[in-house]
Amino acid sequence: MDWINLIIAGLLEVVWASSLKFTEGFTKPLPSLLTLSTITASFILLAQALKTLPVGTGYAVWTGIGVVGTAIVGSVFLGESRDLPRFICISLIVLGIVGLRFTSSK
């Protein structure tokens, strides 16, 4: 369950990080509400996962999912760069996340 909570927390990080752009400095109510509620849910699930997972592993995986997911959302939906070096770097982050998952003691 700890890894499931961590993965969901990471996916929620993608949502809040991506929706943050649409808050326009927290002046838009609906995007702001979405951002704040998903930040809260993401942190709660991360905290639950860290009850049993090592903090370094949990935090690295959580931020890794957020970084990779947000970069993909930016490229696919927000018109950000889609060049090969960017995706090679994103792939290295994914490799690191997978490595942490399989080398974690829990």
ABEGO torsion letter per residue (X at the ends): XAAAAAAAAAAAAAAAAAAAAAAGGGABAAAAAAAAAAAAAAAAAAAAAAAABBAAAAAAAAAAAAAAAAAAAAAAAAGBBABAAAAAAAAAAAAAAAAAAAABAX
